[in-house]
Amino acid sequence: PRRPPPARTPPRRSAPRRGGRLHAHITLRAPTPAQRRAILTRAAAGLAPDAADTDTDTGALLRSLADEAHGLSGAQLVAVCQRAALAAARRAAAAAPAGEDSTA
Protein backbone atom coordinates (compact mmCIF):
# COMPACT_ATOMS: atom_id res chain seq x y z
CA PRO A 1 0.00 0.00 0.00
CA ARG A 2 1.17 3.43 -0.88
CA ARG A 3 1.35 6.16 1.77
CA PRO A 4 -0.15 9.54 1.02
CA PRO A 5 2.31 12.43 0.83
CA PRO A 6 2.74 14.38 4.07
CA ALA A 7 0.52 17.41 4.48
CA ARG A 8 2.28 20.67 3.80
CA THR A 9 2.34 23.13 6.64
CA PRO A 10 2.49 26.85 5.96
CA PRO A 11 5.80 28.54 6.72
CA ARG A 12 6.11 29.66 10.32
CA ARG A 13 7.09 33.18 9.34
CA SER A 14 3.68 33.91 7.84
CA ALA A 15 1.69 33.17 11.02
CA PRO A 16 2.56 36.37 12.93
CA ARG A 17 1.69 38.48 9.89
CA ARG A 18 -1.83 37.11 9.41
CA GLY A 19 -4.69 39.41 10.25
CA GLY A 20 -5.64 39.79 13.90
CA ARG A 21 -2.21 38.82 15.25
CA LEU A 22 -0.53 42.20 15.58
CA HIS A 23 -1.91 45.69 15.84
CA ALA A 24 0.99 47.34 14.05
CA HIS A 25 3.97 46.31 11.96
CA ILE A 26 7.05 48.41 12.71
CA THR A 27 10.27 48.20 10.74
CA LEU A 28 13.45 49.33 12.48
CA ARG A 29 16.67 50.08 10.71
CA ALA A 30 19.92 48.54 11.88
CA PRO A 31 21.99 50.85 14.10
CA THR A 32 24.64 53.11 12.56
CA PRO A 33 28.33 52.62 13.47
CA ALA A 34 28.09 55.37 16.10
CA GLN A 35 24.95 53.79 17.57
CA ARG A 36 26.62 50.36 17.58
CA ARG A 37 29.59 51.84 19.47
CA ALA A 38 27.22 53.35 22.04
CA ILE A 39 25.32 50.06 22.43
CA LEU A 40 28.50 48.04 22.83
CA THR A 41 30.04 50.54 25.26
CA ARG A 42 26.94 50.55 27.43
CA ALA A 43 26.61 46.74 27.32
CA ALA A 44 30.28 46.29 28.24
CA ALA A 45 30.32 48.99 30.95
CA GLY A 46 29.45 46.56 33.73
CA LEU A 47 31.82 43.93 32.38
CA ALA A 48 34.94 45.97 31.62
CA PRO A 49 35.62 49.16 33.59
CA ASP A 50 37.63 50.68 30.73
CA ALA A 51 35.01 50.03 28.01
CA ALA A 52 34.16 53.71 27.51
CA ASP A 53 37.82 54.76 27.15
CA THR A 54 38.72 54.40 23.48
CA ASP A 55 42.45 54.65 24.28
CA THR A 56 42.45 51.28 26.04
CA ASP A 57 42.57 47.86 24.41
CA THR A 58 38.95 47.19 25.40
CA GLY A 59 37.73 50.49 23.97
CA ALA A 60 39.66 49.96 20.75
CA LEU A 61 38.27 46.43 20.45
CA LEU A 62 34.70 47.70 20.92
CA ARG A 63 35.28 50.44 18.33
CA SER A 64 36.60 47.87 15.85
CA LEU A 65 33.72 45.49 16.56
CA ALA A 66 31.18 48.30 16.05
CA ASP A 67 32.71 49.12 12.67
CA GLU A 68 32.60 45.47 11.55
CA ALA A 69 29.19 44.47 12.97
CA HIS A 70 26.98 46.09 10.33
CA GLY A 71 23.52 44.56 10.12
CA LEU A 72 23.37 43.39 13.74
CA SER A 73 20.57 44.66 15.96
CA GLY A 74 21.11 46.19 19.38
CA ALA A 75 19.99 42.97 21.07
CA GLN A 76 22.47 40.95 19.02
CA LEU A 77 25.29 43.33 19.97
CA VAL A 78 24.42 43.01 23.67
CA ALA A 79 24.40 39.21 23.27
CA VAL A 80 27.91 39.38 21.76
CA CYS A 81 29.13 41.24 24.87
CA GLN A 82 27.45 38.76 27.20
CA ARG A 83 28.92 35.77 25.38
CA ALA A 84 32.38 37.35 25.41
CA ALA A 85 32.12 37.99 29.16
CA LEU A 86 31.05 34.41 29.78
CA ALA A 87 33.92 33.08 27.68
CA ALA A 88 36.40 35.30 29.55
CA ALA A 89 35.05 34.11 32.91
CA ARG A 90 35.41 30.49 31.81
CA ARG A 91 39.00 31.11 30.67
CA ALA A 92 39.82 32.82 33.98
CA ALA A 93 38.27 29.97 35.96
CA ALA A 94 40.21 27.39 33.97
CA ALA A 95 43.47 29.30 34.45
CA ALA A 96 43.04 29.73 38.23
CA PRO A 97 44.94 27.22 40.37
CA ALA A 98 42.77 24.53 41.96
CA GLY A 99 41.39 25.51 45.34
CA GLU A 100 41.96 29.22 44.83
CA ASP A 101 38.91 31.48 45.01
CA SER A 102 39.03 33.91 42.08
CA THR A 103 36.31 36.17 43.55
CA ALA A 104 38.55 37.62 46.25
N, C-alpha and C positions, 0 to 999 in steps of 0.2 A: 504494500500500500504506500502510496505517495503522500508525503506530508505537505500541508499547505504552506506557502511562504509566510515568514513571520510578518506580523502587522507592522506597518511603518508608524513610528511615533514622530510627532512634529518636533522640530529642533527646540531645545530648551530655551534658546535665546529669544524666541518669539513670544513665549508665555507672558513675561512681564510687560510686553508692549501691547497686548490685547486690550480692548476697551474695558473700562471698569477697574483696571488694576492700579493705575497710577493717576493722580490728579494733574500732574504736570511732568513734562519731559524737559530736563535742563541739560544742556551740553556745556561742559567746562573745558577750557583750553588748558593744555599742559603748561606748567609754570615756566617762566623765562629763566635764563641763567642766574640773574640776580635773585629771583624768587627762590630758585633751587638752593642757592647759597644760604639764603636766610632760613629756609626750612631745615637744611642740614645743620647749620650752626645752632639753631634752637634745639633740634633733636639731640645733638651731641653735647649740649651744654651741661647736662647732668652727668654725662659719661666721661667727658674729658674737660678738665678745667680750662685748658688753653684753646678750646675750640673756636672762640670768637676772635682770637689773635691770629691774623693771617701771616704773621712773621714766624710762627712756630711750625713745626712739622705737621701737627694735626690740622692747623688752619690751612696750610698749603695743600694738604691732602683733600680736605673738604672742598676747597676752591677748585681743585683739579677734578674731583668727582662731580661737582655741580656743572662744570663745563662739558663733561662727557656724558652725563645722564639725561640727555634730551629725550623727551617722550615719557619719562616716568612721572607719575602723579606724586603729590605730596605724601600720601599714605605709603606709597612704595619707597620713597626716599627715607621716611622715618623707619620703615622696616629694614632697610639696608643698615642704618645706624644701629638698630637693635640687634641685628644678626652679627654685626661686627663686634659689638660689645660682648655678646655672648661668646663668640669665638675667642676674643681676647681673654675673657675670664677663664675659659677652659684651658687655654694655653698657659696662663699664669698658674692655675691649679695643678696642671701636669708638671710644671717646672719647679713647683715648691717642694722642698724636701719632705719626706713622709713624717707625719706627726707634728709638723709646724703649722700653726694657725696663720693663714695669710690675711685675716681680717684685722689683726692688731696693728 
